[in-house]
Amino acid sequence: MSLKKVLLMGKSGAGKTSMRSIIFANYLARDTMRLCPTIDVEHSHVRFLGNLVLNLWDCGGQEDFVENYFQSQRDHIFRNVQVLIYVFDIESHELQKDMHYFTSCLEALQHNSSTAKIFVMVHKMDMLPEERREPVFRQREADLKKIAAGIGKMDVHCFQTSIWDETLYKAWSTMVYSLVPNAGLLEQHLQALCSTICADELVLFERATFLVISKSILSGHADPHRFEKISNIIKQFKLSCSKTQSQFASMQVHNAAFSAFIEGFTTNTYLMVITSDPNIQPAMTLANLTAAQPVFEELLQHLSDGPGALNGPNAAGTLPEDSVAVY
């Protein structure tokens, strides 16, 4: 089992627990209104891709707690951290104090976990007029990167997010992807499968959260956020199914322009396949997925066990020719 410590920090009311509940606890956005503020630090273990476990520390943002994190609990909180997720409320009227706390977090990380990855979510962007969102975000991003550059040249990845659209899934997918060992090897296998079955696109989703884990794109598309939009839509549909005592299994869409399949693939993933070639029969696509499934099951098991586990025949990053029914 690979355990990854993830800190979720930010001022009280920034939206930390709401986003965590949407991604990992199957909350609808409207249901987060009834969540109570986090008291001190709330620990949870979230299993992801089987043996990859996120040790999530949701740190309450009330001022007394925050001061305590940097004084009596500094080493305990910031030791052995793989990822810091810091959430800024774009509506906050205490920007200077917010920046001070963020700076303190980076200084504590530099001392205790200098290799930690840092993700910043500039949250509640839906509260701004649409025309102001991009310039406001870019200015905030520049300010944050300047702070980070002054503290050991730390690298910060910034996202504008809202619980009401796909931006939340984009940010969390990127964060989780950074924790998957040898993610490049998974992409190589997916690329090989995409080419073999003559698909336009393949997208691998984690089964429980429907976050994007990996993708292969052989034919471009105008909407760069389409995968996260699909994550959001399918997650909501899955929740609707569960409320009627039903389980989401698969989905197919066929029209004159393309065929789309979302199928349970491995124990911990769904796979979306997009094909536009009218000569490719749906039955052949499904047969190819069935043939490839054992290869990816083994690969994902090795990946979640950690980089040292990749010593088998598939470690070179190529699909065995007899594992896929070539179209």
BAGU-168196 format. One record per residue (C-alpha): residue number from 1; x, y, z. Coordinates in steps of 0.02 Angstrom, whole numbers, padded with zeros to 5 digits. Each point is the difference from the previous one (the first is absolute). Last residue first. Example, Ala and Ser with C-alpha at 12.3 -4.5 7.8 and 13.67 -1.06 7.14 Angstrom:
BEGIN
+-----+--------+--------+--------+
! seq !     c1 !     c2 !     c3 !
+-----+--------+--------+--------+
!   2 !  00684 ! -00053 !  00357 !
!   1 ! -00069 ! -00172 !  00033 !
+-----+--------+--------+--------+
//
This chain:
BEGIN
+-----+--------+--------+--------+
! seq !     c1 !     c2 !     c3 !
+-----+--------+--------+--------+
! 327 ! -00441 ! -00206 ! -01781 !
! 326 !  00131 ! -00084 !  00108 !
! 325 ! -00073 ! -00109 !  00138 !
! 324 !  00111 !  00054 !  00142 !
! 323 !  00106 ! -00105 !  00117 !
! 322 !  00089 ! -00099 ! -00137 !
! 321 !  00108 !  00147 ! -00050 !
! 320 !  00059 !  00031 !  00178 !
! 319 ! -00031 !  00183 !  00042 !
! 318 !  00156 !  00104 !  00016 !
! 317 !  00067 !  00095 !  00151 !
! 316 !  00161 ! -00091 !  00036 !
! 315 ! -00068 ! -00058 !  00168 !
! 314 ! -00127 ! -00115 ! -00083 !
! 313 !  00100 ! -00161 !  00025 !
! 312 !  00015 !  00028 !  00187 !
! 311 !  00120 !  00107 !  00103 !
! 310 ! -00113 !  00147 !  00038 !
! 309 ! -00023 ! -00024 !  00187 !
! 308 !  00138 !  00122 !  00047 !
! 307 ! -00100 !  00146 ! -00070 !
! 306 ! -00141 ! -00018 !  00126 !
! 305 ! -00137 ! -00124 !  00043 !
! 304 ! -00125 !  00114 ! -00088 !
! 303 !  00099 ! -00017 ! -00161 !
! 302 !  00015 ! -00189 !  00013 !
! 301 ! -00187 ! -00024 !  00023 !
! 300 ! -00033 !  00123 ! -00140 !
! 299 !  00108 ! -00103 ! -00118 !
! 298 ! -00080 ! -00165 !  00049 !
! 297 ! -00176 !  00063 ! -00030 !
! 296 !  00060 !  00089 ! -00157 !
! 295 !  00059 ! -00163 ! -00078 !
! 294 ! -00154 ! -00095 !  00059 !
! 293 ! -00116 !  00130 ! -00082 !
! 292 !  00078 !  00002 ! -00174 !
! 291 ! -00100 ! -00147 ! -00069 !
! 290 ! -00164 !  00065 !  00072 !
! 289 !  00035 !  00172 ! -00070 !
! 288 !  00035 ! -00073 ! -00173 !
! 287 ! -00162 ! -00099 !  00004 !
! 286 ! -00096 !  00159 !  00046 !
! 285 !  00074 !  00092 ! -00149 !
! 284 ! -00038 ! -00147 ! -00114 !
! 283 ! -00182 ! -00007 !  00057 !
! 282 ! -00017 !  00187 ! -00032 !
! 281 !  00047 ! -00024 ! -00183 !
! 280 !  00140 !  00104 ! -00071 !
! 279 ! -00043 !  00048 ! -00180 !
! 278 ! -00083 !  00163 !  00054 !
! 277 !  00169 !  00068 !  00057 !
! 276 ! -00040 !  00133 !  00132 !
! 275 !  00051 ! -00094 !  00156 !
! 274 ! -00001 !  00061 !  00181 !
! 273 !  00041 ! -00122 !  00140 !
! 272 ! -00028 !  00037 !  00185 !
! 271 !  00078 ! -00119 !  00125 !
! 270 ! -00060 ! -00028 !  00178 !
! 269 !  00122 ! -00044 !  00139 !
! 268 !  00030 ! -00090 !  00165 !
! 267 ! -00034 ! -00183 ! -00038 !
! 266 !  00048 !  00026 ! -00182 !
! 265 ! -00105 !  00060 ! -00147 !
! 264 ! -00180 !  00046 !  00044 !
! 263 ! -00059 !  00076 ! -00163 !
! 262 ! -00032 !  00174 ! -00066 !
! 261 ! -00022 ! -00016 ! -00188 !
! 260 ! -00018 !  00140 ! -00128 !
! 259 ! -00039 ! -00020 ! -00184 !
! 258 !  00027 !  00144 ! -00121 !
! 257 ! -00070 !  00118 ! -00132 !
! 256 ! -00160 ! -00085 ! -00059 !
! 255 ! -00054 ! -00045 !  00176 !
! 254 !  00036 ! -00131 !  00132 !
! 253 !  00009 !  00022 !  00189 !
! 252 !  00041 ! -00145 !  00116 !
! 251 ! -00003 ! -00006 !  00190 !
! 250 !  00058 ! -00125 !  00130 !
! 249 ! -00036 ! -00072 !  00172 !
! 248 ! -00080 !  00133 !  00110 !
! 247 ! -00084 ! -00085 !  00147 !
! 246 ! -00184 !  00014 !  00048 !
! 245 ! -00082 !  00023 !  00169 !
! 244 ! -00095 !  00153 ! -00065 !
! 243 !  00114 !  00120 !  00095 !
! 242 !  00150 ! -00097 ! -00065 !
! 241 ! -00047 !  00040 ! -00179 !
! 240 ! -00008 !  00187 !  00034 !
! 239 !  00173 ! -00010 !  00080 !
! 238 !  00068 ! -00088 ! -00154 !
! 237 ! -00078 !  00135 ! -00110 !
! 236 !  00084 !  00137 !  00101 !
! 235 !  00169 ! -00088 ! -00017 !
! 234 ! -00033 ! -00025 ! -00186 !
! 233 ! -00030 !  00186 ! -00028 !
! 232 !  00147 !  00061 !  00105 !
! 231 !  00125 ! -00122 ! -00075 !
! 230 ! -00068 !  00042 ! -00174 !
! 229 !  00032 !  00184 !  00032 !
! 228 !  00175 ! -00046 !  00059 !
! 227 !  00030 ! -00092 ! -00164 !
! 226 ! -00070 !  00142 ! -00106 !
! 225 !  00112 !  00136 !  00072 !
! 224 !  00111 !  00025 ! -00154 !
! 223 ! -00153 !  00027 ! -00112 !
! 222 !  00047 !  00015 ! -00185 !
! 221 !  00052 ! -00182 ! -00024 !
! 220 !  00155 ! -00082 ! -00071 !
! 219 !  00015 ! -00178 ! -00066 !
! 218 !  00127 ! -00123 !  00070 !
! 217 ! -00029 !  00041 !  00183 !
! 216 !  00053 ! -00119 !  00138 !
! 215 ! -00055 !  00026 !  00179 !
! 214 !  00047 ! -00030 !  00181 !
! 213 ! -00072 !  00007 !  00174 !
! 212 ! -00153 !  00112 ! -00027 !
! 211 ! -00103 !  00009 !  00160 !
! 210 ! -00156 ! -00108 !  00000 !
! 209 !  00006 ! -00003 !  00191 !
! 208 ! -00040 ! -00184 !  00030 !
! 207 !  00058 ! -00079 ! -00163 !
! 206 !  00155 !  00102 ! -00042 !
! 205 ! -00021 !  00056 ! -00180 !
! 204 !  00106 ! -00051 ! -00151 !
! 203 ! -00030 !  00100 ! -00158 !
! 202 !  00027 ! -00068 ! -00175 !
! 201 ! -00015 !  00109 ! -00154 !
! 200 ! -00016 ! -00014 ! -00189 !
! 199 ! -00002 ! -00189 !  00004 !
! 198 !  00083 ! -00112 ! -00130 !
! 197 !  00002 ! -00154 !  00115 !
! 196 !  00189 ! -00016 ! -00007 !
! 195 !  00037 !  00186 !  00008 !
! 194 ! -00104 !  00026 !  00158 !
! 193 !  00074 ! -00157 !  00078 !
! 192 !  00178 !  00058 ! -00030 !
! 191 ! -00039 !  00173 !  00067 !
! 190 ! -00078 ! -00077 !  00156 !
! 189 !  00155 ! -00105 !  00028 !
! 188 !  00113 !  00151 ! -00019 !
! 187 ! -00113 !  00103 !  00113 !
! 186 !  00015 ! -00131 !  00138 !
! 185 !  00189 !  00006 ! -00018 !
! 184 ! -00003 !  00189 !  00020 !
! 183 ! -00096 ! -00019 !  00163 !
! 182 !  00151 ! -00088 !  00074 !
! 181 ! -00065 !  00023 !  00178 !
! 180 ! -00170 !  00086 !  00011 !
! 179 !  00018 !  00148 !  00118 !
! 178 !  00006 !  00137 ! -00133 !
! 177 ! -00157 ! -00073 ! -00078 !
! 176 ! -00090 !  00034 !  00164 !
! 175 !  00038 !  00186 ! -00009 !
! 174 ! -00044 !  00016 ! -00184 !
! 173 ! -00165 ! -00092 !  00025 !
! 172 ! -00036 !  00112 !  00150 !
! 171 !  00021 !  00160 ! -00102 !
! 170 ! -00097 ! -00059 ! -00152 !
! 169 ! -00139 ! -00073 !  00107 !
! 168 ! -00026 !  00167 !  00089 !
! 167 ! -00002 !  00092 ! -00165 !
! 166 ! -00146 ! -00107 ! -00061 !
! 165 ! -00136 !  00114 !  00069 !
! 164 ! -00097 !  00051 !  00155 !
! 163 !  00131 ! -00039 !  00133 !
! 162 !  00107 !  00139 ! -00072 !
! 161 !  00184 !  00006 ! -00045 !
! 160 !  00138 !  00107 ! -00073 !
! 159 !  00160 ! -00102 !  00002 !
! 158 !  00179 !  00037 !  00051 !
! 157 !  00153 ! -00114 ! -00004 !
! 156 !  00142 !  00063 !  00112 !
! 155 !  00185 ! -00039 ! -00020 !
! 154 !  00114 !  00045 !  00145 !
! 153 !  00152 !  00110 ! -00038 !
! 152 !  00064 ! -00022 !  00179 !
! 151 ! -00123 !  00124 !  00072 !
! 150 !  00009 !  00154 ! -00113 !
! 149 ! -00068 ! -00096 ! -00148 !
! 148 ! -00151 ! -00051 !  00104 !
! 147 ! -00047 !  00181 !  00038 !
! 146 !  00018 !  00048 ! -00184 !
! 145 ! -00103 ! -00151 ! -00051 !
! 144 ! -00139 !  00055 !  00116 !
! 143 ! -00003 !  00179 ! -00067 !
! 142 !  00000 ! -00059 ! -00181 !
! 141 ! -00143 ! -00121 !  00034 !
! 140 ! -00101 !  00138 !  00083 !
! 139 !  00024 !  00113 ! -00151 !
! 138 ! -00044 ! -00141 ! -00120 !
! 137 ! -00157 ! -00042 !  00101 !
! 136 ! -00064 !  00179 ! -00001 !
! 135 !  00034 !  00016 ! -00187 !
! 134 ! -00090 ! -00165 ! -00039 !
! 133 ! -00151 !  00023 !  00112 !
! 132 ! -00045 !  00180 ! -00040 !
! 131 ! -00100 ! -00032 ! -00161 !
! 130 ! -00100 ! -00138 !  00083 !
! 129 ! -00062 !  00110 !  00141 !
! 128 !  00073 ! -00066 !  00164 !
! 127 ! -00092 ! -00116 !  00120 !
! 126 !  00030 ! -00149 ! -00115 !
! 125 !  00184 !  00014 !  00047 !
! 124 ! -00041 ! -00077 !  00168 !
! 123 !  00179 ! -00064 !  00020 !
! 122 !  00175 !  00050 ! -00049 !
! 121 !  00068 ! -00175 !  00022 !
! 120 !  00185 ! -00011 !  00034 !
! 119 !  00099 ! -00160 ! -00028 !
! 118 !  00171 ! -00031 !  00076 !
! 117 !  00102 ! -00159 ! -00025 !
! 116 !  00106 ! -00050 !  00150 !
! 115 !  00187 ! -00020 ! -00028 !
! 114 !  00051 !  00117 !  00143 !
! 113 ! -00102 ! -00092 !  00130 !
! 112 !  00053 !  00065 !  00174 !
! 111 !  00093 !  00165 ! -00024 !
! 110 ! -00067 !  00049 ! -00170 !
! 109 ! -00171 ! -00059 !  00054 !
! 108 !  00000 !  00115 !  00151 !
! 107 !  00055 !  00147 ! -00108 !
! 106 ! -00135 ! -00040 ! -00128 !
! 105 ! -00134 ! -00007 !  00133 !
! 104 !  00058 !  00165 !  00076 !
! 103 ! -00011 !  00082 ! -00170 !
! 102 ! -00178 ! -00063 ! -00020 !
! 101 ! -00044 !  00068 !  00172 !
! 100 !  00071 !  00171 ! -00045 !
!  99 ! -00089 !  00000 ! -00168 !
!  98 ! -00167 ! -00031 !  00086 !
!  97 !  00039 !  00140 !  00125 !
!  96 !  00032 !  00121 ! -00142 !
!  95 ! -00156 ! -00058 ! -00092 !
!  94 ! -00116 !  00030 !  00147 !
!  93 ! -00161 !  00047 ! -00091 !
!  92 ! -00019 ! -00176 ! -00069 !
!  91 ! -00113 ! -00016 ! -00152 !
!  90 !  00129 ! -00098 ! -00103 !
!  89 !  00008 ! -00127 !  00142 !
!  88 !  00174 ! -00074 ! -00011 !
!  87 !  00027 ! -00188 !  00019 !
!  86 !  00172 ! -00075 !  00031 !
!  85 !  00028 ! -00180 ! -00055 !
!  84 !  00168 ! -00061 !  00067 !
!  83 !  00061 ! -00166 ! -00070 !
!  82 !  00128 ! -00133 !  00051 !
!  81 !  00015 !  00052 !  00183 !
!  80 !  00123 ! -00095 !  00109 !
!  79 !  00003 !  00132 !  00140 !
!  78 ! -00112 !  00154 ! -00014 !
!  77 ! -00131 ! -00033 !  00133 !
!  76 !  00109 ! -00082 !  00133 !
!  75 !  00146 !  00119 ! -00026 !
!  74 ! -00109 !  00156 !  00018 !
!  73 ! -00115 ! -00062 !  00137 !
!  72 !  00048 !  00119 !  00144 !
!  71 !  00025 !  00155 ! -00108 !
!  70 ! -00049 !  00002 ! -00182 !
!  69 ! -00150 ! -00116 !  00017 !
!  68 ! -00052 !  00089 !  00161 !
!  67 ! -00017 !  00166 ! -00091 !
!  66 ! -00116 ! -00085 ! -00125 !
!  65 ! -00107 ! -00076 !  00137 !
!  64 ! -00027 !  00166 !  00088 !
!  63 ! -00039 !  00088 ! -00165 !
!  62 ! -00135 ! -00122 ! -00058 !
!  61 !  00058 ! -00093 ! -00155 !
!  60 ! -00030 ! -00181 !  00050 !
!  59 !  00130 ! -00116 ! -00077 !
!  58 ! -00064 ! -00142 ! -00109 !
!  57 !  00142 ! -00127 !  00011 !
!  56 ! -00023 ! -00129 ! -00138 !
!  55 !  00103 ! -00160 !  00007 !
!  54 ! -00031 ! -00044 ! -00182 !
!  53 !  00015 ! -00186 ! -00028 !
!  52 !  00068 ! -00081 ! -00159 !
!  51 ! -00033 ! -00187 !  00015 !
!  50 ! -00162 ! -00010 ! -00100 !
!  49 ! -00001 !  00145 ! -00121 !
!  48 ! -00040 !  00122 !  00140 !
!  47 ! -00040 ! -00043 !  00180 !
!  46 ! -00040 !  00156 !  00102 !
!  45 !  00064 !  00001 !  00178 !
!  44 ! -00074 !  00140 !  00105 !
!  43 !  00066 !  00118 !  00133 !
!  42 ! -00091 !  00156 !  00061 !
!  41 !  00116 !  00130 !  00074 !
!  40 ! -00061 !  00139 !  00119 !
!  39 ! -00190 !  00012 ! -00014 !
!  38 ! -00064 !  00000 ! -00179 !
!  37 ! -00146 !  00118 ! -00028 !
!  36 ! -00170 ! -00085 ! -00016 !
!  35 ! -00070 ! -00066 ! -00164 !
!  34 ! -00182 !  00045 ! -00038 !
!  33 !  00040 !  00107 ! -00152 !
!  32 !  00096 ! -00147 ! -00074 !
!  31 ! -00163 ! -00077 ! -00061 !
!  30 ! -00017 !  00124 ! -00145 !
!  29 !  00165 ! -00060 ! -00075 !
!  28 ! -00056 ! -00181 !  00004 !
!  27 !  00096 ! -00106 !  00123 !
!  26 !  00079 ! -00163 ! -00057 !
!  25 !  00124 ! -00013 !  00146 !
!  24 !  00166 !  00011 ! -00094 !
!  23 ! -00014 !  00140 ! -00129 !
!  22 ! -00152 !  00093 !  00065 !
!  21 !  00048 ! -00020 !  00184 !
!  20 !  00178 !  00060 ! -00031 !
!  19 ! -00067 !  00151 ! -00093 !
!  18 ! -00116 !  00046 !  00142 !
!  17 !  00132 ! -00033 !  00133 !
!  16 !  00120 !  00126 ! -00077 !
!  15 ! -00127 !  00135 ! -00045 !
!  14 !  00088 !  00159 !  00058 !
!  13 ! -00113 !  00011 !  00153 !
!  12 !  00144 ! -00005 !  00124 !
!  11 !  00164 !  00051 ! -00080 !
!  10 !  00102 ! -00124 ! -00101 !
!   9 !  00074 ! -00174 !  00013 !
!   8 ! -00020 ! -00176 ! -00070 !
!   7 !  00159 ! -00098 !  00038 !
!   6 !  00028 ! -00163 ! -00095 !
!   5 !  00104 ! -00142 !  00072 !
!   4 !  00020 ! -00143 ! -00125 !
!   3 ! -00009 ! -00182 !  00057 !
!   2 !  00051 ! -00134 ! -00127 !
!   1 ! -00067 ! -00173 !  00049 !
+-----+--------+--------+--------+
//
